[in-house]
Amino acid sequence: MLSAKCQALAELLPSLKRSGHRVLIFSQWTSMLDILEWTLDVIGVTYRRLDGSSTQVTDRQTIVDDFNNDTSIFACLLSTRAGGQGLNLTGADTVVIHDMDFNPQIDRQAEDRCHRIGQTRPVTIYRLVTKGTVDENVYEIAKRKLTLDAAVLESGLDVGNEDDTSEKTMGQILSSLLMS
């Protein structure tokens, strides 16, 4: 509980629970999910866990259904890769990204587990970033990647199929977008 992120969760989660929210907590590492399980036990909240190494494929839908249908289950711990795609977890209205991926689209997929057909509440996303650590660098890289993605999509520039753009670097693509 001395970790800044665990302390932040210890403050945030009880407040969310009192306000009637339900939470998905994502981590890239199952060893971190072990620590988060311990943290949730100390805080005293109910949860389910879904990850690629300890959750049988046949059990995943049962865990999802239990979480979505049983409002007494406050949180669901998920590995970003195993829980980040194809699951409908509209029982939650809050997502906590405990540790970000270098590819921000992976985290976006995880966030989208709440943003599904059937969601009736606004969804809030929290990213836990510890100042002065690699987290800060990953966060800044992810922001730049998302900005570039948005710029490419808004411009309609086809960066993959035209001969003159297929070999361009990210800097060249961004430069051409800014010049147009």
Secondary structure, DSSP 4 states (H G I P E B T S, - for coil): --SHHHHHHHHHHHHHHHTT--EEEEES-HHHHHHHHHHHHHHT--EEEE-TTTS-HHHHHHHHHHHHH-TT--EEEEEHHHHSSS---TT-SEEEESS--SSHHHHHHHHTTTSSTT--S--EEEE---TTSHHHHHHHHHHHHHHHHHHHHHHT--TTTSTTTTT--HHHHHHHHHH-
